[in-house]
Amino acid sequence: MESIFHEKQEGSLCAQHCLNNLLQGEYFTPVDLSSIAHQLDEEERMRMAEGGMGSEEYRTFLQVWEGSGGFSLFLLFSTL
């Protein structure tokens, strides 16, 4: 290995930097991770709605889901 890739921490993009440093290259951008997160959120929302959109679990899910803004560990490991 000629050199070690290191993406310096910028803002709150820990997941992006972690993945890129682990994979030793510029593989993910915030846009990439946002797109993956959106897809996973939509899939989860559909699964949660299967139990009924009026259920307590679904309403709780929507309250927790709205506006968190960060990339979760679930997203981080889903990309690998």
C-alpha angles and dihedrals in degrees: 000000000000098000142352117249113227123178108201118232112266124180114315096326096120094138093052093048092045093052095044093047091047092049092041098233147061096281102139134043127188087257091055093050092044090053092049091046091050091051092049091047091052092049091048092047090052091049092048091049090056087076090056130285090240095054121116090238092055093047091049090048091054092050093051094042099053117097104347091134098187129104111249129218087251089062092044093055094039090063093057 
